[in-house]
Amino acid sequence: MKYDVDKLGYYEIYDNIIDAIAREKQIKAGSRKKKIALIESVNNDWNDLYFDMI
């Protein structure tokens, strides 16, 4: 794997793929600081959310 990612720290669910892609682009365009703040706003302890999602 390129980034060796093994935990899910944040996710959003959308019914519409166009909205999901637009949101992904919005998040990717933000600074690292904003991305960390977004994760910590819902997952302050940086737990693996994979099993919560499925």
PDB file with SEQRES, HELIX, SHEET and CRYST1 records, atoms N, CA, C and O in Angstrom:
SEQRES   1 A   54  MET LYS TYR ASP VAL ASP LYS LEU GLY TYR TYR GLU ILE          
SEQRES   2 A   54  TYR ASP ASN ILE ILE ASP ALA ILE ALA ARG GLU LYS GLN          
SEQRES   3 A   54  ILE LYS ALA GLY SER ARG LYS LYS LYS ILE ALA LEU ILE          
SEQRES   4 A   54  GLU SER VAL ASN ASN ASP TRP ASN ASP LEU TYR PHE ASP          
SEQRES   5 A   54  MET ILE                                                      
HELIX    1 AA1 ILE A   17  ALA A   29  1                                  13    
HELIX    2 AA2 ARG A   32  VAL A   42  1                                  11    
HELIX    3 AA3 TYR A   50  MET A   53  1                                   4    
CRYST1    1.000    1.000    1.000  90.00  90.00  90.00 P 1           1          
ATOM      1  N   MET A   1       0.832  -1.188   0.000  1.00  0.00           N  
ATOM      2  CA  MET A   1       0.000   0.000   0.000  1.00  0.00           C  
ATOM      3  C   MET A   1       0.874   1.247   0.000  1.00  0.00           C  
ATOM      4  O   MET A   1       1.949   1.274   0.599  1.00  0.00           O  
ATOM      5  N   LYS A   2       0.403   2.246  -0.664  1.00  0.00           N  
ATOM      6  CA  LYS A   2       1.172   3.477  -0.769  1.00  0.00           C  
ATOM      7  C   LYS A   2       1.240   4.221   0.566  1.00  0.00           C  
ATOM      8  O   LYS A   2       2.307   4.698   0.954  1.00  0.00           O  
ATOM      9  N   TYR A   3       0.112   4.322   1.268  1.00  0.00           N  
ATOM     10  CA  TYR A   3       0.070   5.120   2.494  1.00  0.00           C  
ATOM     11  C   TYR A   3       0.004   4.280   3.765  1.00  0.00           C  
ATOM     12  O   TYR A   3       0.068   4.835   4.862  1.00  0.00           O  
ATOM     13  N   ASP A   4      -0.119   2.973   3.652  1.00  0.00           N  
ATOM     14  CA  ASP A   4      -0.162   2.074   4.800  1.00  0.00           C  
ATOM     15  C   ASP A   4      -1.265   2.458   5.793  1.00  0.00           C  
ATOM     16  O   ASP A   4      -1.045   2.471   7.004  1.00  0.00           O  
ATOM     17  N   VAL A   5      -2.438   2.765   5.271  1.00  0.00           N  
ATOM     18  CA  VAL A   5      -3.582   3.144   6.095  1.00  0.00           C  
ATOM     19  C   VAL A   5      -4.263   1.881   6.608  1.00  0.00           C  
ATOM     20  O   VAL A   5      -4.539   0.962   5.838  1.00  0.00           O  
ATOM     21  N   ASP A   6      -4.534   1.840   7.918  1.00  0.00           N  
ATOM     22  CA  ASP A   6      -5.194   0.669   8.476  1.00  0.00           C  
ATOM     23  C   ASP A   6      -6.321   1.012   9.450  1.00  0.00           C  
ATOM     24  O   ASP A   6      -6.852   0.121  10.112  1.00  0.00           O  
ATOM     25  N   LYS A   7      -6.696   2.301   9.547  1.00  0.00           N  
ATOM     26  CA  LYS A   7      -7.776   2.715  10.432  1.00  0.00           C  
ATOM     27  C   LYS A   7      -8.664   3.737   9.724  1.00  0.00           C  
ATOM     28  O   LYS A   7      -8.198   4.530   8.905  1.00  0.00           O  
ATOM     29  N   LEU A   8      -9.947   3.698  10.058  1.00  0.00           N  
ATOM     30  CA  LEU A   8     -10.911   4.667   9.546  1.00  0.00           C  
ATOM     31  C   LEU A   8     -11.162   5.678  10.654  1.00  0.00           C  
ATOM     32  O   LEU A   8     -11.695   5.326  11.707  1.00  0.00           O  
ATOM     33  N   GLY A   9     -10.784   6.928  10.428  1.00  0.00           N  
ATOM     34  CA  GLY A   9     -10.917   7.957  11.452  1.00  0.00           C  
ATOM     35  C   GLY A   9     -12.103   8.870  11.264  1.00  0.00           C  
ATOM     36  O   GLY A   9     -12.543   9.526  12.208  1.00  0.00           O  
ATOM     37  N   TYR A  10     -12.634   8.918  10.031  1.00  0.00           N  
ATOM     38  CA  TYR A  10     -13.731   9.842   9.736  1.00  0.00           C  
ATOM     39  C   TYR A  10     -14.447   9.360   8.488  1.00  0.00           C  
ATOM     40  O   TYR A  10     -13.815   8.844   7.566  1.00  0.00           O  
ATOM     41  N   TYR A  11     -15.753   9.525   8.454  1.00  0.00           N  
ATOM     42  CA  TYR A  11     -16.514   9.228   7.243  1.00  0.00           C  
ATOM     43  C   TYR A  11     -17.823   9.996   7.255  1.00  0.00           C  
ATOM     44  O   TYR A  11     -18.320  10.391   8.310  1.00  0.00           O  
ATOM     45  N   GLU A  12     -18.364  10.198   6.087  1.00  0.00           N  
ATOM     46  CA  GLU A  12     -19.672  10.812   5.900  1.00  0.00           C  
ATOM     47  C   GLU A  12     -20.450   9.927   4.942  1.00  0.00           C  
ATOM     48  O   GLU A  12     -19.871   9.327   4.036  1.00  0.00           O  
ATOM     49  N   ILE A  13     -21.749   9.842   5.137  1.00  0.00           N  
ATOM     50  CA  ILE A  13     -22.610   9.025   4.284  1.00  0.00           C  
ATOM     51  C   ILE A  13     -23.498   9.934   3.443  1.00  0.00           C  
ATOM     52  O   ILE A  13     -24.104  10.877   3.952  1.00  0.00           O  
ATOM     53  N   TYR A  14     -23.563   9.636   2.155  1.00  0.00           N  
ATOM     54  CA  TYR A  14     -24.385  10.403   1.213  1.00  0.00           C  
ATOM     55  C   TYR A  14     -25.252   9.461   0.400  1.00  0.00           C  
ATOM     56  O   TYR A  14     -24.847   8.341   0.092  1.00  0.00           O  
ATOM     57  N   ASP A  15     -26.441   9.917   0.054  1.00  0.00           N  
ATOM     58  CA  ASP A  15     -27.331   9.164  -0.825  1.00  0.00           C  
ATOM     59  C   ASP A  15     -26.997   9.409  -2.286  1.00  0.00           C  
ATOM     60  O   ASP A  15     -27.287   8.574  -3.143  1.00  0.00           O  
ATOM     61  N   ASN A  16     -26.392  10.547  -2.571  1.00  0.00           N  
ATOM     62  CA  ASN A  16     -26.125  10.970  -3.941  1.00  0.00           C  
ATOM     63  C   ASN A  16     -24.615  10.984  -4.186  1.00  0.00           C  
ATOM     64  O   ASN A  16     -23.883  11.666  -3.468  1.00  0.00           O  
ATOM     65  N   ILE A  17     -24.145  10.249  -5.177  1.00  0.00           N  
ATOM     66  CA  ILE A  17     -22.708  10.154  -5.461  1.00  0.00           C  
ATOM     67  C   ILE A  17     -22.103  11.499  -5.862  1.00  0.00           C  
ATOM     68  O   ILE A  17     -20.941  11.773  -5.563  1.00  0.00           O  
ATOM     69  N   ILE A  18     -22.882  12.329  -6.532  1.00  0.00           N  
ATOM     70  CA  ILE A  18     -22.389  13.660  -6.942  1.00  0.00           C  
ATOM     71  C   ILE A  18     -22.078  14.499  -5.707  1.00  0.00           C  
ATOM     72  O   ILE A  18     -21.044  15.164  -5.650  1.00  0.00           O  
ATOM     73  N   ASP A  19     -22.969  14.469  -4.720  1.00  0.00           N  
ATOM     74  CA  ASP A  19     -22.739  15.205  -3.477  1.00  0.00           C  
ATOM     75  C   ASP A  19     -21.527  14.658  -2.728  1.00  0.00           C  
ATOM     76  O   ASP A  19     -20.744  15.423  -2.166  1.00  0.00           O  
ATOM     77  N   ALA A  20     -21.373  13.337  -2.722  1.00  0.00           N  
ATOM     78  CA  ALA A  20     -20.244  12.708  -2.035  1.00  0.00           C  
ATOM     79  C   ALA A  20     -18.918  13.110  -2.679  1.00  0.00           C  
ATOM     80  O   ALA A  20     -17.953  13.411  -1.977  1.00  0.00           O  
ATOM     81  N   ILE A  21     -18.870  13.115  -3.982  1.00  0.00           N  
ATOM     82  CA  ILE A  21     -17.641  13.496  -4.694  1.00  0.00           C  
ATOM     83  C   ILE A  21     -17.320  14.963  -4.466  1.00  0.00           C  
ATOM     84  O   ILE A  21     -16.160  15.325  -4.266  1.00  0.00           O  
ATOM     85  N   ALA A  22     -18.344  15.811  -4.494  1.00  0.00           N  
ATOM     86  CA  ALA A  22     -18.130  17.241  -4.252  1.00  0.00           C  
ATOM     87  C   ALA A  22     -17.573  17.467  -2.848  1.00  0.00           C  
ATOM     88  O   ALA A  22     -16.665  18.278  -2.662  1.00  0.00           O  
ATOM     89  N   ARG A  23     -18.112  16.756  -1.864  1.00  0.00           N  
ATOM     90  CA  ARG A  23     -17.638  16.895  -0.489  1.00  0.00           C  
ATOM     91  C   ARG A  23     -16.210  16.380  -0.347  1.00  0.00           C  
ATOM     92  O   ARG A  23     -15.405  16.983   0.363  1.00  0.00           O  
ATOM     93  N   GLU A  24     -15.887  15.272  -1.013  1.00  0.00           N  
ATOM     94  CA  GLU A  24     -14.531  14.747  -0.971  1.00  0.00           C  
ATOM     95  C   GLU A  24     -13.542  15.768  -1.536  1.00  0.00           C  
ATOM     96  O   GLU A  24     -12.470  15.969  -0.967  1.00  0.00           O  
ATOM     97  N   LYS A  25     -13.888  16.399  -2.627  1.00  0.00           N  
ATOM     98  CA  LYS A  25     -13.014  17.417  -3.224  1.00  0.00           C  
ATOM     99  C   LYS A  25     -12.851  18.603  -2.296  1.00  0.00           C  
ATOM    100  O   LYS A  25     -11.764  19.171  -2.189  1.00  0.00           O  
ATOM    101  N   GLN A  26     -13.940  18.982  -1.618  1.00  0.00           N  
ATOM    102  CA  GLN A  26     -13.886  20.099  -0.677  1.00  0.00           C  
ATOM    103  C   GLN A  26     -12.934  19.776   0.475  1.00  0.00           C  
ATOM    104  O   GLN A  26     -12.119  20.612   0.864  1.00  0.00           O  
ATOM    105  N   ILE A  27     -13.039  18.569   1.015  1.00  0.00           N  
ATOM    106  CA  ILE A  27     -12.167  18.173   2.120  1.00  0.00           C  
ATOM    107  C   ILE A  27     -10.716  18.095   1.661  1.00  0.00           C  
ATOM    108  O   ILE A  27      -9.820  18.579   2.354  1.00  0.00           O  
ATOM    109  N   LYS A  28     -10.477  17.494   0.503  1.00  0.00           N  
ATOM    110  CA  LYS A  28      -9.110  17.358  -0.008  1.00  0.00           C  
ATOM    111  C   LYS A  28      -8.448  18.711  -0.257  1.00  0.00           C  
ATOM    112  O   LYS A  28      -7.229  18.833  -0.141  1.00  0.00           O  
ATOM    113  N   ALA A  29      -9.237  19.721  -0.596  1.00  0.00           N  
ATOM    114  CA  ALA A  29      -8.693  21.047  -0.879  1.00  0.00           C  
ATOM    115  C   ALA A  29      -8.313  21.798   0.395  1.00  0.00           C  
ATOM    116  O   ALA A  29      -7.586  22.789   0.337  1.00  0.00           O  
ATOM    117  N   GLY A  30      -8.794  21.338   1.530  1.00  0.00           N  
ATOM    118  CA  GLY A  30      -8.508  22.019   2.792  1.00  0.00           C  
ATOM    119  C   GLY A  30      -7.113  21.723   3.304  1.00  0.00           C  
ATOM    120  O   GLY A  30      -6.428  20.816   2.830  1.00  0.00           O  
ATOM    121  N   SER A  31      -6.719  22.504   4.271  1.00  0.00           N  
ATOM    122  CA  SER A  31      -5.389  22.314   4.879  1.00  0.00           C  
ATOM    123  C   SER A  31      -5.405  21.105   5.803  1.00  0.00           C  
ATOM    124  O   SER A  31      -6.467  20.630   6.206  1.00  0.00           O  
ATOM    125  N   ARG A  32      -4.233  20.622   6.128  1.00  0.00           N  
ATOM    126  CA  ARG A  32      -4.104  19.495   7.055  1.00  0.00           C  
ATOM    127  C   ARG A  32      -4.719  19.855   8.408  1.00  0.00           C  
ATOM    128  O   ARG A  32      -5.360  19.023   9.051  1.00  0.00           O  
ATOM    129  N   LYS A  33      -4.517  21.096   8.829  1.00  0.00           N  
ATOM    130  CA  LYS A  33      -5.062  21.567  10.106  1.00  0.00           C  
ATOM    131  C   LYS A  33      -6.587  21.472  10.115  1.00  0.00           C  
ATOM    132  O   LYS A  33      -7.176  21.056  11.113  1.00  0.00           O  
ATOM    133  N   LYS A  34      -7.227  21.854   9.011  1.00  0.00           N  
ATOM    134  CA  LYS A  34      -8.685  21.771   8.916  1.00  0.00           C  
ATOM    135  C   LYS A  34      -9.157  20.321   8.897  1.00  0.00           C  
ATOM    136  O   LYS A  34     -10.197  20.004   9.474  1.00  0.00           O  
ATOM    137  N   LYS A  35      -8.409  19.443   8.247  1.00  0.00           N  
ATOM    138  CA  LYS A  35      -8.765  18.021   8.200  1.00  0.00           C  
ATOM    139  C   LYS A  35      -8.675  17.400   9.594  1.00  0.00           C  
ATOM    140  O   LYS A  35      -9.544  16.622   9.989  1.00  0.00           O  
ATOM    141  N   ILE A  36      -7.639  17.739  10.323  1.00  0.00           N  
ATOM    142  CA  ILE A  36      -7.486  17.227  11.682  1.00  0.00           C  
ATOM    143  C   ILE A  36      -8.616  17.741  12.568  1.00  0.00           C  
ATOM    144  O   ILE A  36      -9.168  16.985  13.368  1.00  0.00           O  
ATOM    145  N   ALA A  37      -8.964  19.013  12.435  1.00  0.00           N  
ATOM    146  CA  ALA A  37     -10.064  19.580  13.227  1.00  0.00           C  
ATOM    147  C   ALA A  37     -11.379  18.890  12.889  1.00  0.00           C  
ATOM    148  O   ALA A  37     -12.198  18.661  13.779  1.00  0.00           O  
ATOM    149  N   LEU A  38     -11.597  18.556  11.621  1.00  0.00           N  
ATOM    150  CA  LEU A  38     -12.806  17.862  11.204  1.00  0.00           C  
ATOM    151  C   LEU A  38     -12.879  16.477  11.846  1.00  0.00           C  
ATOM    152  O   LEU A  38     -13.925  16.090  12.368  1.00  0.00           O  
ATOM    153  N   ILE A  39     -11.791  15.741  11.812  1.00  0.00           N  
ATOM    154  CA  ILE A  39     -11.746  14.416  12.433  1.00  0.00           C  
ATOM    155  C   ILE A  39     -11.997  14.531  13.928  1.00  0.00           C  
ATOM    156  O   ILE A  39     -12.815  13.797  14.482  1.00  0.00           O  
ATOM    157  N   GLU A  40     -11.302  15.444  14.578  1.00  0.00           N  
ATOM    158  CA  GLU A  40     -11.424  15.565  16.029  1.00  0.00           C  
ATOM    159  C   GLU A  40     -12.784  16.093  16.474  1.00  0.00           C  
ATOM    160  O   GLU A  40     -13.155  15.934  17.636  1.00  0.00           O  
ATOM    161  N   SER A  41     -13.530  16.717  15.565  1.00  0.00           N  
ATOM    162  CA  SER A  41     -14.865  17.205  15.927  1.00  0.00           C  
ATOM    163  C   SER A  41     -15.837  16.053  16.170  1.00  0.00           C  
ATOM    164  O   SER A  41     -16.819  16.212  16.895  1.00  0.00           O  
ATOM    165  N   VAL A  42     -15.567  14.891  15.565  1.00  0.00           N  
ATOM    166  CA  VAL A  42     -16.440  13.728  15.752  1.00  0.00           C  
ATOM    167  C   VAL A  42     -15.719  12.527  16.358  1.00  0.00           C  
ATOM    168  O   VAL A  42     -16.367  11.592  16.827  1.00  0.00           O  
ATOM    169  N   ASN A  43     -14.401  12.542  16.354  1.00  0.00           N  
ATOM    170  CA  ASN A  43     -13.620  11.390  16.824  1.00  0.00           C  
ATOM    171  C   ASN A  43     -12.373  11.899  17.541  1.00  0.00           C  
ATOM    172  O   ASN A  43     -11.249  11.703  17.080  1.00  0.00           O  
ATOM    173  N   ASN A  44     -12.592  12.545  18.659  1.00  0.00           N  
ATOM    174  CA  ASN A  44     -11.504  13.193  19.391  1.00  0.00           C  
ATOM    175  C   ASN A  44     -10.406  12.228  19.820  1.00  0.00           C  
ATOM    176  O   ASN A  44      -9.244  12.623  19.920  1.00  0.00           O  
ATOM    177  N   ASP A  45     -10.753  10.982  20.071  1.00  0.00           N  
ATOM    178  CA  ASP A  45      -9.757   9.999  20.520  1.00  0.00           C  
ATOM    179  C   ASP A  45      -9.105   9.246  19.361  1.00  0.00           C  
ATOM    180  O   ASP A  45      -8.269   8.373  19.592  1.00  0.00           O  
ATOM    181  N   TRP A  46      -9.464   9.561  18.150  1.00  0.00           N  
ATOM    182  CA  TRP A  46      -8.921   8.934  16.945  1.00  0.00           C  
ATOM    183  C   TRP A  46      -9.114   7.412  16.961  1.00  0.00           C  
ATOM    184  O   TRP A  46      -8.210   6.653  16.611  1.00  0.00           O  
ATOM    185  N   ASN A  47     -10.312   6.989  17.375  1.00  0.00           N  
ATOM    186  CA  ASN A  47     -10.639   5.567  17.362  1.00  0.00           C  
ATOM    187  C   ASN A  47     -10.871   5.090  15.932  1.00  0.00           C  
ATOM    188  O   ASN A  47     -11.186   5.887  15.049  1.00  0.00           O  
ATOM    189  N   ASP A  48     -10.714   3.797  15.712  1.00  0.00           N  
ATOM    190  CA  ASP A  48     -11.000   3.195  14.419  1.00  0.00           C  
ATOM    191  C   ASP A  48     -12.522   3.066  14.283  1.00  0.00           C  
ATOM    192  O   ASP A  48     -13.146   2.344  15.061  1.00  0.00           O  
ATOM    193  N   LEU A  49     -13.118   3.743  13.322  1.00  0.00           N  
ATOM    194  CA  LEU A  49     -14.571   3.784  13.164  1.00  0.00           C  
ATOM    195  C   LEU A  49     -15.113   2.738  12.192  1.00  0.00           C  
ATOM    196  O   LEU A  49     -16.311   2.722  11.908  1.00  0.00           O  
ATOM    197  N   TYR A  50     -14.264   1.886  11.693  1.00  0.00           N  
ATOM    198  CA  TYR A  50     -14.699   0.914  10.692  1.00  0.00           C  
ATOM    199  C   TYR A  50     -15.880   0.080  11.167  1.00  0.00           C  
ATOM    200  O   TYR A  50     -16.866  -0.064  10.445  1.00  0.00           O  
ATOM    201  N   PHE A  51     -15.793  -0.461  12.353  1.00  0.00           N  
ATOM    202  CA  PHE A  51     -16.849  -1.350  12.842  1.00  0.00           C  
ATOM    203  C   PHE A  51     -18.125  -0.593  13.211  1.00  0.00           C  
ATOM    204  O   PHE A  51     -19.204  -1.184  13.249  1.00  0.00           O  
ATOM    205  N   ASP A  52     -18.012   0.701  13.482  1.00  0.00           N  
ATOM    206  CA  ASP A  52     -19.198   1.531  13.692  1.00  0.00           C  
ATOM    207  C   ASP A  52     -19.943   1.753  12.380  1.00  0.00           C  
ATOM    208  O   ASP A  52     -21.166   1.894  12.370  1.00  0.00           O  
ATOM    209  N   MET A  53     -19.212   1.784  11.292  1.00  0.00           N  
ATOM    210  CA  MET A  53     -19.785   2.079   9.989  1.00  0.00           C  
ATOM    211  C   MET A  53     -20.518   0.866   9.403  1.00  0.00           C  
ATOM    212  O   MET A  53     -21.559   1.029   8.766  1.00  0.00           O  
ATOM    213  N   ILE A  54     -19.989  -0.345   9.611  1.00  0.00           N  
ATOM    214  CA  ILE A  54     -20.595  -1.518   8.956  1.00  0.00           C  
ATOM    215  C   ILE A  54     -21.748  -2.090   9.733  1.00  0.00           C  
ATOM    216  O   ILE A  54     -22.352  -3.074   9.306  1.00  0.00           O  
TER     217      ILE A  54                                                      
END                                                                             
